Amino acid sequence: MASIPEAFHDLFERETYGHFATVMPDGTPQVTPVWIDYDADADRVLVNTERGRQKERNASRNPKVGLSAVDPDDPYRFLSIRGEVTELTEEGAVEHIDALAARYMDVEEYPGHGSEEGARVQLRVRPESVVTSESA
């Protein structure tokens, strides 16, 4: 198991977009741009989505995932994570999407509430491999 180096925690505190990769039923990759978060105490990368979306269905079937994120201020500073979804939970997912909306959209509440058919779900990813790079 690997951890996110502390020097890269700042990427999860800013408007850093990630690319979340899951595996389709036929074995091909599926990649989605996502808002990202990190629970340093539990060492879990957090991705929030709507129940029933492709990434949630794929991760439910095959928990092996990947995520990459590039520093919005320095494209040569990035991290790449391979890991496993250890939990898919609705508990706290609405509050989590609201906190992400505050960071990414500067609003108090996620504007998609009420327009979505499915419940919010949080995917908690345990990093198994972490690769980082900093610009020279």
The first five atom37 places (N, CA, C, CB, O) and aatype in JSON, in Angstrom:
{
  "aatype": [12, 0, 15, 9, 14, 6, 0, 13, 8, 3, 10, 13, 6, 1, 6, 16, 18, 7, 8, 13, 0, 16, 19, 12, 14, 3, 7, 16, 14, 5, 19, 16, 14, 19, 17, 9, 3, 18, 3, 0, 3, 0, 3, 1, 19, 10, 19, 2, 16, 6, 1, 7, 1, 5, 11, 6, 1, 2, 0, 15, 1, 2, 14, 11, 19, 7, 10, 15, 0, 19, 3, 14, 3, 3, 14, 18, 1, 13, 10, 15, 9, 1, 7, 6, 19, 16, 6, 10, 16, 6, 6, 7, 0, 19, 6, 8, 9, 3, 0, 10, 0, 0, 1, 18, 12, 3, 19, 6, 6, 18, 14, 7, 8, 7, 15, 6, 6, 7, 0, 1, 19, 5, 10, 1, 19, 1, 14, 6, 15, 19, 19, 16, 15, 6, 15, 0],
  "atom_mask": [
    [1, 1, 1, 1, 1],
    [1, 1, 1, 1, 1],
    [1, 1, 1, 1, 1],
    [1, 1, 1, 1, 1],
    [1, 1, 1, 1, 1],
    [1, 1, 1, 1, 1],
    [1, 1, 1, 1, 1],
    [1, 1, 1, 1, 1],
    [1, 1, 1, 1, 1],
    [1, 1, 1, 1, 1],
    [1, 1, 1, 1, 1],
    [1, 1, 1, 1, 1],
    [1, 1, 1, 1, 1],
    [1, 1, 1, 1, 1],
    [1, 1, 1, 1, 1],
    [1, 1, 1, 1, 1],
    [1, 1, 1, 1, 1],
    [1, 1, 1, 0, 1],
    [1, 1, 1, 1, 1],
    [1, 1, 1, 1, 1],
    [1, 1, 1, 1, 1],
    [1, 1, 1, 1, 1],
    [1, 1, 1, 1, 1],
    [1, 1, 1, 1, 1],
    [1, 1, 1, 1, 1],
    [1, 1, 1, 1, 1],
    [1, 1, 1, 0, 1],
    [1, 1, 1, 1, 1],
    [1, 1, 1, 1, 1],
    [1, 1, 1, 1, 1],
    [1, 1, 1, 1, 1],
    [1, 1, 1, 1, 1],
    [1, 1, 1, 1, 1],
    [1, 1, 1, 1, 1],
    [1, 1, 1, 1, 1],
    [1, 1, 1, 1, 1],
    [1, 1, 1, 1, 1],
    [1, 1, 1, 1, 1],
    [1, 1, 1, 1, 1],
    [1, 1, 1, 1, 1],
    [1, 1, 1, 1, 1],
    [1, 1, 1, 1, 1],
    [1, 1, 1, 1, 1],
    [1, 1, 1, 1, 1],
    [1, 1, 1, 1, 1],
    [1, 1, 1, 1, 1],
    [1, 1, 1, 1, 1],
    [1, 1, 1, 1, 1],
    [1, 1, 1, 1, 1],
    [1, 1, 1, 1, 1],
    [1, 1, 1, 1, 1],
    [1, 1, 1, 0, 1],
    [1, 1, 1, 1, 1],
    [1, 1, 1, 1, 1],
    [1, 1, 1, 1, 1],
    [1, 1, 1, 1, 1],
    [1, 1, 1, 1, 1],
    [1, 1, 1, 1, 1],
    [1, 1, 1, 1, 1],
    [1, 1, 1, 1, 1],
    [1, 1, 1, 1, 1],
    [1, 1, 1, 1, 1],
    [1, 1, 1, 1, 1],
    [1, 1, 1, 1, 1],
    [1, 1, 1, 1, 1],
    [1, 1, 1, 0, 1],
    [1, 1, 1, 1, 1],
    [1, 1, 1, 1, 1],
    [1, 1, 1, 1, 1],
    [1, 1, 1, 1, 1],
    [1, 1, 1, 1, 1],
    [1, 1, 1, 1, 1],
    [1, 1, 1, 1, 1],
    [1, 1, 1, 1, 1],
    [1, 1, 1, 1, 1],
    [1, 1, 1, 1, 1],
    [1, 1, 1, 1, 1],
    [1, 1, 1, 1, 1],
    [1, 1, 1, 1, 1],
    [1, 1, 1, 1, 1],
    [1, 1, 1, 1, 1],
    [1, 1, 1, 1, 1],
    [1, 1, 1, 0, 1],
    [1, 1, 1, 1, 1],
    [1, 1, 1, 1, 1],
    [1, 1, 1, 1, 1],
    [1, 1, 1, 1, 1],
    [1, 1, 1, 1, 1],
    [1, 1, 1, 1, 1],
    [1, 1, 1, 1, 1],
    [1, 1, 1, 1, 1],
    [1, 1, 1, 0, 1],
    [1, 1, 1, 1, 1],
    [1, 1, 1, 1, 1],
    [1, 1, 1, 1, 1],
    [1, 1, 1, 1, 1],
    [1, 1, 1, 1, 1],
    [1, 1, 1, 1, 1],
    [1, 1, 1, 1, 1],
    [1, 1, 1, 1, 1],
    [1, 1, 1, 1, 1],
    [1, 1, 1, 1, 1],
    [1, 1, 1, 1, 1],
    [1, 1, 1, 1, 1],
    [1, 1, 1, 1, 1],
    [1, 1, 1, 1, 1],
    [1, 1, 1, 1, 1],
    [1, 1, 1, 1, 1],
    [1, 1, 1, 1, 1],
    [1, 1, 1, 1, 1],
    [1, 1, 1, 1, 1],
    [1, 1, 1, 0, 1],
    [1, 1, 1, 1, 1],
    [1, 1, 1, 0, 1],
    [1, 1, 1, 1, 1],
    [1, 1, 1, 1, 1],
    [1, 1, 1, 1, 1],
    [1, 1, 1, 0, 1],
    [1, 1, 1, 1, 1],
    [1, 1, 1, 1, 1],
    [1, 1, 1, 1, 1],
    [1, 1, 1, 1, 1],
    [1, 1, 1, 1, 1],
    [1, 1, 1, 1, 1],
    [1, 1, 1, 1, 1],
    [1, 1, 1, 1, 1],
    [1, 1, 1, 1, 1],
    [1, 1, 1, 1, 1],
    [1, 1, 1, 1, 1],
    [1, 1, 1, 1, 1],
    [1, 1, 1, 1, 1],
    [1, 1, 1, 1, 1],
    [1, 1, 1, 1, 1],
    [1, 1, 1, 1, 1],
    [1, 1, 1, 1, 1],
    [1, 1, 1, 1, 1]
  ],
  "atom_positions": [
    [[0.83, -1.18, 0.0], [0.0, 0.0, 0.0], [0.88, 1.24, 0.0], [-0.95, 0.0, 1.21], [1.94, 1.25, 0.63]],
    [[0.45, 2.27, -0.7], [1.18, 3.53, -0.78], [0.31, 4.66, -0.23], [1.59, 3.83, -2.25], [-0.9, 4.51, -0.09]],
    [[0.94, 5.76, 0.09], [0.23, 6.94, 0.58], [0.52, 8.12, -0.33], [0.63, 7.26, 2.03], [1.51, 8.14, -1.05]],
    [[-0.37, 9.08, -0.28], [-0.15, 10.33, -1.01], [0.9, 11.13, -0.23], [-1.5, 11.16, -1.18], [0.69, 11.42, 0.94]],
    [[2.02, 11.48, -0.86], [3.03, 12.27, -0.14], [2.45, 13.6, 0.34], [4.25, 12.52, -1.04], [1.69, 14.25, -0.38]],
    [[2.82, 13.99, 1.53], [2.29, 15.23, 2.1], [2.54, 16.43, 1.19], [2.92, 15.48, 3.47], [1.74, 17.36, 1.17]],
    [[3.63, 16.42, 0.46], [3.95, 17.53, -0.44], [2.92, 17.69, -1.57], [5.34, 17.33, -1.04], [2.92, 18.7, -2.27]],
    [[2.04, 16.68, -1.74], [1.02, 16.73, -2.79], [-0.39, 16.86, -2.24], [1.11, 15.48, -3.65], [-1.35, 16.87, -3.01]],
    [[-0.54, 16.97, -0.93], [-1.86, 17.13, -0.34], [-2.55, 18.4, -0.82], [-1.76, 17.14, 1.17], [-3.78, 18.46, -0.9]],
    [[-1.76, 19.42, -1.14], [-2.36, 20.69, -1.59], [-3.2, 20.53, -2.85], [-1.27, 21.71, -1.84], [-4.13, 21.31, -3.07]],
    [[-2.9, 19.53, -3.67], [-3.69, 19.32, -4.89], [-5.14, 18.99, -4.57], [-3.08, 18.2, -5.74], [-6.03, 19.23, -5.38]],
    [[-5.38, 18.45, -3.38], [-6.73, 18.08, -2.97], [-7.43, 19.21, -2.22], [-6.7, 16.84, -2.11], [-8.56, 19.04, -1.77]],
    [[-6.77, 20.33, -2.09], [-7.34, 21.47, -1.37], [-7.66, 22.63, -2.32], [-6.39, 21.94, -0.28], [-8.14, 23.68, -1.89]],
    [[-7.38, 22.43, -3.6], [-7.6, 23.47, -4.61], [-8.49, 22.92, -5.72], [-6.26, 23.97, -5.2], [-8.96, 21.79, -5.66]],
    [[-8.71, 23.73, -6.72], [-9.51, 23.31, -7.89], [-8.66, 22.46, -8.83], [-10.07, 24.55, -8.64], [-8.38, 22.85, -9.96]],
    [[-8.28, 21.32, -8.34], [-7.51, 20.38, -9.15], [-8.47, 19.33, -9.69], [-6.36, 19.73, -8.32], [-9.2, 18.69, -8.93]],
    [[-8.46, 19.15, -10.98], [-9.32, 18.14, -11.59], [-8.55, 16.83, -11.76], [-9.86, 18.63, -12.96], [-7.37, 16.83, -12.1]],
    [[-9.24, 15.76, -11.53], [-8.64, 14.45, -11.7], [-9.25, 13.74, -12.89], [0.0, 0.0, 0.0], [-10.31, 14.12, -13.38]],
    [[-8.58, 12.71, -13.33], [-9.11, 11.81, -14.36], [-9.19, 10.43, -13.71], [-8.2, 11.8, -15.67], [-8.17, 9.83, -13.35]],
    [[-10.41, 9.96, -13.57], [-10.71, 8.74, -12.83], [-10.96, 7.62, -13.81], [-11.94, 8.93, -11.89], [-11.86, 7.7, -14.65]],
    [[-10.16, 6.56, -13.72], [-10.25, 5.44, -14.66], [-10.82, 4.21, -13.97], [-8.87, 5.12, -15.25], [-10.39, 3.81, -12.89]],
    [[-11.82, 3.62, -14.62], [-12.4, 2.37, -14.17], [-12.35, 1.39, -15.34], [-13.88, 2.57, -13.66], [-11.93, 1.74, -16.44]],
    [[-12.78, 0.16, -15.09], [-12.74, -0.87, -16.12], [-14.16, -1.25, -16.53], [-11.96, -2.12, -15.62], [-14.99, -1.61, -15.69]],
    [[-14.43, -1.16, -17.83], [-15.73, -1.54, -18.37], [-15.89, -3.06, -18.33], [-15.9, -1.02, -19.83], [-14.9, -3.78, -18.17]],
    [[-17.14, -3.56, -18.46], [-17.35, -5.01, -18.44], [-16.53, -5.77, -19.49], [-18.81, -5.3, -18.64], [-16.16, -6.92, -19.26]],
    [[-16.25, -5.12, -20.63], [-15.48, -5.81, -21.67], [-13.97, -5.67, -21.48], [-15.86, -5.28, -23.04], [-13.19, -6.11, -22.32]],
    [[-13.55, -5.05, -20.36], [-12.13, -4.91, -20.05], [-11.48, -3.64, -20.55], [0.0, 0.0, 0.0], [-10.31, -3.4, -20.26]],
    [[-12.21, -2.82, -21.29], [-11.64, -1.56, -21.78], [-11.7, -0.5, -20.69], [-12.39, -1.08, -23.04], [-12.55, -0.56, -19.8]],
    [[-10.79, 0.48, -20.75], [-10.8, 1.53, -19.73], [-11.91, 2.55, -19.99], [-9.44, 2.24, -19.69], [-12.31, 2.78, -21.14]],
    [[-12.4, 3.14, -18.93], [-13.37, 4.23, -18.98], [-12.8, 5.33, -18.09], [-14.82, 3.77, -18.52], [-12.52, 5.09, -16.92]],
    [[-12.62, 6.53, -18.64], [-12.0, 7.63, -17.91], [-12.96, 8.81, -17.86], [-10.65, 8.04, -18.56], [-13.55, 9.19, -18.87]],
    [[-13.1, 9.39, -16.67], [-14.0, 10.51, -16.45], [-13.27, 11.62, -15.72], [-15.25, 10.07, -15.67], [-12.58, 11.34, -14.74]],
    [[-13.39, 12.89, -16.17], [-12.86, 13.99, -15.36], [-13.73, 14.16, -14.11], [-12.8, 15.32, -16.19], [-14.96, 14.12, -14.19]],
    [[-13.07, 14.34, -12.96], [-13.8, 14.41, -11.69], [-13.19, 15.46, -10.77], [-13.79, 13.04, -10.99], [-12.03, 15.84, -10.9]],
    [[-14.02, 15.92, -9.83], [-13.52, 16.68, -8.69], [-12.91, 15.65, -7.74], [-14.66, 17.53, -7.99], [-13.41, 14.53, -7.62]],
    [[-11.83, 16.04, -7.06], [-11.14, 15.09, -6.18], [-10.99, 15.63, -4.77], [-9.77, 14.76, -6.74], [-11.0, 16.84, -4.54]],
    [[-10.86, 14.71, -3.84], [-10.68, 15.05, -2.44], [-9.82, 13.96, -1.81], [-12.06, 15.21, -1.69], [-9.6, 12.9, -2.4]],
    [[-9.33, 14.23, -0.61], [-8.46, 13.27, 0.07], [-8.74, 13.3, 1.56], [-6.98, 13.58, -0.21], [-8.76, 14.36, 2.17]],
    [[-8.96, 12.14, 2.13], [-9.09, 11.96, 3.57], [-7.73, 11.47, 4.07], [-10.26, 10.95, 3.94], [-7.44, 10.27, 4.03]],
    [[-6.91, 12.41, 4.53], [-5.54, 12.07, 4.94], [-5.53, 11.13, 6.15], [-4.75, 13.33, 5.27], [-4.65, 10.27, 6.24]],
    [[-6.48, 11.28, 7.06], [-6.51, 10.42, 8.24], [-6.73, 8.96, 7.87], [-7.6, 10.88, 9.2], [-6.13, 8.06, 8.47]],
    [[-7.58, 8.72, 6.89], [-7.87, 7.35, 6.45], [-7.02, 6.94, 5.25], [-9.34, 7.22, 6.11], [-7.06, 5.79, 4.83]],
    [[-6.26, 7.88, 4.7], [-5.46, 7.65, 3.49], [-6.33, 7.11, 2.36], [-4.29, 6.67, 3.78], [-6.06, 6.06, 1.78]],
    [[-7.4, 7.87, 2.06], [-8.31, 7.5, 0.99], [-8.54, 8.7, 0.08], [-9.66, 6.98, 1.56], [-8.79, 9.82, 0.54]],
    [[-8.44, 8.45, -1.22], [-8.82, 9.45, -2.22], [-10.33, 9.33, -2.38], [-8.06, 9.24, -3.6], [-10.88, 8.23, -2.42]],
    [[-11.01, 10.49, -2.47], [-12.46, 10.5, -2.51], [-12.96, 11.03, -3.85], [-13.03, 11.34, -1.37], [-12.5, 12.07, -4.34]],
    [[-13.89, 10.3, -4.43], [-14.56, 10.72, -5.66], [-16.05, 10.63, -5.39], [-14.14, 9.83, -6.9], [-16.53, 9.64, -4.83]],
    [[-16.79, 11.65, -5.77], [-18.22, 11.72, -5.53], [-18.95, 11.62, -6.86], [-18.61, 13.02, -4.77], [-18.55, 12.27, -7.83]],
    [[-20.0, 10.83, -6.91], [-20.76, 10.68, -8.15], [-22.21, 10.36, -7.82], [-20.15, 9.57, -9.04], [-22.59, 10.25, -6.65]],
    [[-22.99, 10.22, -8.85], [-24.38, 9.83, -8.69], [-24.48, 8.32, -8.8], [-25.28, 10.53, -9.76], [-23.83, 7.71, -9.65]],
    [[-25.28, 7.71, -7.96], [-25.51, 6.27, -8.01], [-26.01, 5.92, -9.41], [-26.54, 5.81, -6.91], [-26.91, 6.58, -9.95]],
    [[-25.43, 4.88, -10.0], [-25.85, 4.44, -11.32], [-25.02, 4.97, -12.47], [0.0, 0.0, 0.0], [-25.15, 4.49, -13.59]],
    [[-24.15, 5.94, -12.2], [-23.27, 6.42, -13.27], [-22.27, 5.33, -13.63], [-22.52, 7.72, -12.83], [-22.04, 4.41, -12.84]],
    [[-21.69, 5.43, -14.82], [-20.81, 4.37, -15.31], [-19.65, 4.09, -14.36], [-20.26, 4.74, -16.68], [-19.34, 2.93, -14.09]],
    [[-19.02, 5.13, -13.84], [-17.87, 4.91, -12.95], [-18.29, 4.18, -11.68], [-17.2, 6.24, -12.59], [-17.54, 3.36, -11.16]],
    [[-19.47, 4.48, -11.17], [-19.96, 3.8, -9.97], [-20.29, 2.34, -10.29], [-21.19, 4.53, -9.41], [-19.96, 1.45, -9.5]],
    [[-20.93, 2.09, -11.41], [-21.26, 0.71, -11.79], [-19.99, -0.1, -12.02], [-22.14, 0.69, -13.07], [-19.89, -1.24, -11.58]],
    [[-19.01, 0.52, -12.72], [-17.75, -0.2, -12.97], [-17.01, -0.51, -11.67], [-16.85, 0.62, -13.9], [-16.53, -1.62, -11.49]],
    [[-16.92, 0.48, -10.78], [-16.18, 0.28, -9.52], [-16.88, -0.72, -8.61], [-16.0, 1.62, -8.79], [-16.23, -1.4, -7.83]],
    [[-18.2, -0.8, -8.72], [-18.95, -1.79, -7.93], [-18.61, -3.2, -8.39], [-20.47, -1.55, -8.04], [-18.54, -4.12, -7.57]],
    [[-18.41, -3.37, -9.67], [-18.12, -4.68, -10.25], [-16.64, -5.03, -10.14], [-18.56, -4.71, -11.71], [-16.28, -6.16, -9.82]],
    [[-15.78, -4.03, -10.4], [-14.32, -4.23, -10.35], [-13.72, -3.03, -9.64], [-13.71, -4.4, -11.81], [-13.64, -1.95, -10.22]],
    [[-13.29, -3.19, -8.4], [-12.83, -2.05, -7.6], [-11.46, -1.5, -7.97], [-12.82, -2.44, -6.17], [-11.02, -0.51, -7.39]],
    [[-10.76, -2.12, -8.92], [-9.45, -1.62, -9.33], [-9.64, -0.36, -10.18], [-8.66, -2.71, -10.13], [-10.34, -0.39, -11.19]],
    [[-9.01, 0.75, -9.76], [-9.19, 2.04, -10.43], [-7.86, 2.78, -10.54], [-10.21, 2.9, -9.67], [-6.86, 2.39, -9.94]],
    [[-7.86, 3.83, -11.3], [-6.71, 4.72, -11.41], [-7.19, 6.16, -11.38], [0.0, 0.0, 0.0], [-8.34, 6.45, -11.72]],
    [[-6.32, 7.05, -10.97], [-6.65, 8.47, -10.95], [-5.37, 9.25, -11.19], [-7.32, 8.88, -9.6], [-4.33, 8.95, -10.61]],
    [[-5.47, 10.25, -12.04], [-4.33, 11.15, -12.21], [-4.83, 12.57, -11.98], [-3.68, 11.01, -13.63], [-6.0, 12.87, -12.21]],
    [[-3.93, 13.43, -11.52], [-4.26, 14.83, -11.28], [-3.01, 15.67, -11.58], [-4.76, 15.07, -9.81], [-1.9, 15.32, -11.18]],
    [[-3.23, 16.77, -12.28], [-2.15, 17.68, -12.65], [-2.34, 18.98, -11.9], [-2.12, 17.92, -14.19], [-3.45, 19.51, -11.84]],
    [[-1.27, 19.51, -11.32], [-1.32, 20.79, -10.63], [-1.84, 21.85, -11.6], [0.08, 21.18, -10.06], [-1.25, 22.03, -12.67]],
    [[-2.91, 22.57, -11.26], [-3.45, 23.58, -12.18], [-2.48, 24.74, -12.45], [-4.74, 24.13, -11.62], [-2.64, 25.46, -13.43]],
    [[-1.49, 24.91, -11.59], [-0.52, 25.99, -11.76], [0.79, 25.54, -12.37], [-0.25, 26.63, -10.44], [1.63, 26.37, -12.72]],
    [[0.99, 24.23, -12.5], [2.25, 23.69, -13.01], [2.0, 22.33, -13.66], [3.31, 23.56, -11.86], [1.93, 21.32, -12.96]],
    [[1.86, 22.29, -14.98], [1.51, 21.03, -15.65], [2.57, 19.95, -15.54], [1.24, 21.3, -17.09], [2.32, 18.81, -15.93]],
    [[3.75, 20.28, -15.03], [4.8, 19.27, -14.85], [4.79, 18.68, -13.45], [6.16, 19.88, -15.14], [5.61, 17.81, -13.14]],
    [[3.88, 19.15, -12.61], [3.72, 18.61, -11.25], [2.41, 17.83, -11.23], [3.73, 19.77, -10.15], [1.33, 18.39, -11.43]],
    [[2.51, 16.54, -10.98], [1.31, 15.71, -11.03], [1.45, 14.52, -10.1], [1.04, 15.24, -12.46], [2.52, 14.23, -9.57]],
    [[0.33, 13.83, -9.93], [0.36, 12.55, -9.25], [-0.53, 11.57, -10.0], [-0.09, 12.69, -7.77], [-1.52, 11.94, -10.62]],
    [[-0.14, 10.32, -9.92], [-0.88, 9.25, -10.57], [-1.05, 8.14, -9.54], [-0.13, 8.73, -11.86], [-0.09, 7.72, -8.89]],
    [[-2.28, 7.68, -9.4], [-2.61, 6.71, -8.37], [-3.26, 5.49, -9.0], [-3.54, 7.33, -7.3], [-4.15, 5.61, -9.85]],
    [[-2.81, 4.32, -8.59], [-3.54, 3.08, -8.88], [-3.98, 2.55, -7.53], [-2.65, 2.03, -9.67], [-3.21, 2.56, -6.57]],
    [[-5.22, 2.09, -7.46], [-5.7, 1.61, -6.18], [-6.98, 0.84, -6.3], [0.0, 0.0, 0.0], [-7.36, 0.36, -7.37]],
    [[-7.65, 0.73, -5.17], [-8.86, -0.06, -5.1], [-9.93, 0.7, -4.32], [-8.59, -1.43, -4.44], [-9.65, 1.29, -3.28]],
    [[-11.15, 0.68, -4.85], [-12.27, 1.27, -4.13], [-12.6, 0.33, -2.98], [-13.52, 1.49, -5.07], [-13.01, -0.81, -3.19]],
    [[-12.43, 0.83, -1.76], [-12.67, 0.0, -0.59], [-14.08, 0.2, -0.04], [-11.65, 0.3, 0.49], [-14.56, -0.6, 0.76]],
    [[-14.73, 1.28, -0.47], [-16.07, 1.56, 0.02], [-16.8, 2.45, -0.98], [-16.03, 2.22, 1.4], [-16.23, 3.41, -1.5]],
    [[-18.06, 2.12, -1.23], [-18.99, 2.97, -1.96], [-20.11, 3.27, -0.98], [-19.53, 2.29, -3.31], [-20.83, 2.36, -0.57]],
    [[-20.25, 4.53, -0.59], [-21.21, 4.83, 0.46], [-22.02, 6.07, 0.15], [-20.5, 5.0, 1.79], [-21.51, 7.04, -0.41]],
    [[-23.28, 6.04, 0.51], [-24.14, 7.22, 0.41], [-24.01, 8.08, 1.66], [-25.61, 6.81, 0.2], [-24.35, 9.26, 1.65]],
    [[-23.5, 7.48, 2.73], [-23.37, 8.21, 4.0], [-22.4, 9.37, 3.84], [-22.89, 7.26, 5.12], [-21.23, 9.18, 3.51]],
    [[-22.89, 10.57, 4.08], [-22.07, 11.78, 3.98], [-21.81, 12.25, 2.57], [0.0, 0.0, 0.0], [-21.13, 13.26, 2.37]],
    [[-22.34, 11.56, 1.56], [-22.04, 11.91, 0.17], [-22.66, 13.24, -0.25], [-22.54, 10.81, -0.75], [-22.05, 13.98, -1.03]],
    [[-23.85, 13.57, 0.25], [-24.47, 14.86, -0.1], [-23.67, 16.0, 0.49], [-25.94, 14.91, 0.4], [-23.4, 16.99, -0.18]],
    [[-23.27, 15.87, 1.75], [-22.45, 16.91, 2.39], [-21.11, 17.04, 1.67], [-22.23, 16.58, 3.9], [-20.57, 18.14, 1.53]],
    [[-20.58, 15.92, 1.22], [-19.3, 15.93, 0.53], [-19.4, 16.65, -0.81], [-18.8, 14.5, 0.31], [-18.52, 17.45, -1.15]],
    [[-20.46, 16.4, -1.59], [-20.6, 17.08, -2.88], [-20.82, 18.58, -2.67], [-21.76, 16.49, -3.7], [-20.37, 19.39, -3.48]],
    [[-21.49, 18.95, -1.58], [-21.66, 20.37, -1.28], [-20.31, 21.02, -0.95], [-22.65, 20.56, -0.11], [-20.04, 22.14, -1.36]],
    [[-19.47, 20.31, -0.19], [-18.13, 20.84, 0.13], [-17.28, 20.96, -1.14], [-17.42, 19.94, 1.16], [-16.54, 21.93, -1.29]],
    [[-17.39, 19.99, -2.03], [-16.66, 20.07, -3.3], [-17.18, 21.23, -4.15], [-16.77, 18.75, -4.09], [-16.39, 21.93, -4.78]],
    [[-18.49, 21.43, -4.17], [-19.07, 22.54, -4.93], [-18.57, 23.88, -4.39], [-20.62, 22.48, -4.89], [-18.36, 24.83, -5.16]],
    [[-18.39, 23.97, -3.08], [-17.85, 25.2, -2.5], [-16.44, 25.46, -3.03], [-17.83, 25.12, -0.95], [-16.09, 26.59, -3.36]],
    [[-15.63, 24.42, -3.11], [-14.26, 24.55, -3.58], [-14.2, 24.83, -5.09], [-13.46, 23.3, -3.25], [-13.48, 25.73, -5.52]],
    [[-14.94, 24.07, -5.86], [-14.82, 24.14, -7.31], [-15.72, 25.19, -7.96], [-15.13, 22.8, -7.9], [-15.4, 25.69, -9.04]],
    [[-16.83, 25.53, -7.32], [-17.78, 26.45, -7.94], [-18.04, 27.7, -7.12], [-19.08, 25.74, -8.18], [-18.72, 28.62, -7.58]],
    [[-17.51, 27.75, -5.9], [-17.72, 28.87, -4.98], [-19.21, 29.08, -4.69], [-17.11, 30.15, -5.57], [-19.7, 30.21, -4.69]],
    [[-19.91, 27.97, -4.46], [-21.32, 28.02, -4.07], [-21.49, 27.2, -2.79], [-22.25, 27.47, -5.22], [-20.67, 26.34, -2.49]],
    [[-22.55, 27.48, -2.04], [-22.76, 26.77, -0.78], [-23.33, 25.38, -0.96], [-23.67, 27.57, 0.11], [-23.11, 24.5, -0.14]],
    [[-24.07, 25.19, -2.05], [-24.74, 23.91, -2.27], [-24.57, 23.49, -3.71], [-26.23, 24.0, -1.89], [-24.66, 24.31, -4.62]],
    [[-24.33, 22.22, -3.92], [-24.19, 21.68, -5.26], [-25.47, 21.97, -6.06], [-23.91, 20.16, -5.22], [-26.56, 21.61, -5.62]],
    [[-25.35, 22.61, -7.21], [-26.56, 23.02, -7.94], [-27.33, 21.87, -8.56], [-26.18, 23.97, -9.02], [-28.45, 22.08, -9.02]],
    [[-26.78, 20.66, -8.58], [-27.48, 19.52, -9.16], [-28.48, 18.85, -8.23], [0.0, 0.0, 0.0], [-29.17, 17.92, -8.64]],
    [[-28.57, 19.31, -6.97], [-29.55, 18.7, -6.06], [-30.95, 18.86, -6.63], [-29.46, 19.35, -4.64], [-31.34, 19.94, -7.08]],
    [[-31.69, 17.79, -6.6], [-33.07, 17.85, -7.06], [-33.23, 17.53, -8.53], [0.0, 0.0, 0.0], [-34.31, 17.1, -8.95]],
    [[-32.16, 17.74, -9.33], [-32.28, 17.46, -10.75], [-31.8, 16.06, -11.1], [-31.52, 18.48, -11.56], [-31.99, 15.59, -12.22]],
    [[-31.18, 15.41, -10.15], [-30.62, 14.09, -10.4], [-31.6, 13.01, -9.98], [-29.29, 13.91, -9.66], [-32.36, 13.18, -9.03]],
    [[-31.58, 11.91, -10.68], [-32.48, 10.81, -10.37], [-31.93, 9.9, -9.28], [-32.75, 10.0, -11.62], [-32.69, 9.34, -8.49]],
    [[-30.61, 9.76, -9.22], [-30.01, 8.84, -8.26], [-29.44, 9.55, -7.06], [0.0, 0.0, 0.0], [-29.26, 10.77, -7.06]],
    [[-29.16, 8.77, -6.03], [-28.55, 9.3, -4.82], [-27.07, 9.57, -5.07], [-28.73, 8.32, -3.64], [-26.47, 9.0, -5.98]],
    [[-26.49, 10.43, -4.26], [-25.05, 10.67, -4.31], [-24.34, 9.51, -3.64], [-24.67, 12.02, -3.63], [-24.86, 8.9, -2.71]],
    [[-23.15, 9.21, -4.14], [-22.34, 8.14, -3.55], [-20.89, 8.59, -3.56], [-22.53, 6.79, -4.33], [-20.42, 9.23, -4.5]],
    [[-20.19, 8.24, -2.51], [-18.77, 8.57, -2.39], [-17.98, 7.28, -2.58], [-18.45, 9.22, -1.01], [-18.24, 6.27, -1.94]],
    [[-17.0, 7.34, -3.49], [-16.09, 6.23, -3.72], [-14.81, 6.53, -2.95], [-15.82, 6.01, -5.26], [-14.18, 7.56, -3.17]],
    [[-14.43, 5.63, -2.06], [-13.24, 5.81, -1.24], [-12.16, 4.87, -1.77], [-13.55, 5.52, 0.28], [-12.31, 3.64, -1.75]],
    [[-11.07, 5.46, -2.25], [-10.02, 4.71, -2.95], [-8.78, 4.6, -2.07], [-9.67, 5.38, -4.29], [-8.23, 5.6, -1.63]],
    [[-8.35, 3.36, -1.84], [-7.09, 3.11, -1.13], [-5.96, 3.09, -2.15], [-7.13, 1.75, -0.32], [-5.96, 2.24, -3.04]],
    [[-5.0, 4.03, -2.05], [-3.88, 4.02, -2.99], [-3.0, 2.78, -2.79], [-3.04, 5.29, -2.82], [-2.62, 2.46, -1.66]],
    [[-2.69, 2.11, -3.87], [-1.77, 0.96, -3.82], [-0.44, 1.3, -4.47], [-2.39, -0.26, -4.5], [0.59, 0.74, -4.14]],
    [[-0.49, 2.24, -5.42], [0.71, 2.72, -6.09], [0.53, 4.2, -6.34], [0.97, 1.96, -7.43], [-0.5, 4.63, -6.85]],
    [[1.52, 4.99, -5.97], [1.48, 6.44, -6.17], [2.75, 6.88, -6.86], [1.28, 7.19, -4.83], [3.85, 6.61, -6.38]],
    [[2.6, 7.56, -7.98], [3.73, 8.12, -8.71], [3.54, 9.63, -8.73], [3.85, 7.53, -10.17], [2.45, 10.11, -9.05]],
    [[4.59, 10.38, -8.41], [4.51, 11.83, -8.42], [5.66, 12.39, -9.26], [4.55, 12.4, -6.98], [6.67, 11.73, -9.49]],
    [[5.47, 13.62, -9.69], [6.52, 14.32, -10.41], [6.42, 15.79, -10.11], [6.44, 14.05, -11.94], [5.33, 16.36, -10.07]],
    [[7.56, 16.4, -9.91], [7.61, 17.84, -9.69], [8.48, 18.44, -10.78], [8.16, 18.19, -8.28], [9.44, 17.82, -11.24]],
    [[8.13, 19.66, -11.19], [8.93, 20.31, -12.23], [10.33, 20.61, -11.69], [8.24, 21.62, -12.72], [10.53, 20.79, -10.49]],
    [[11.26, 20.66, -12.59], [12.67, 20.86, -12.22], [12.93, 22.26, -11.72], [13.59, 20.58, -13.4], [14.06, 22.6, -11.36]]
  ]
}
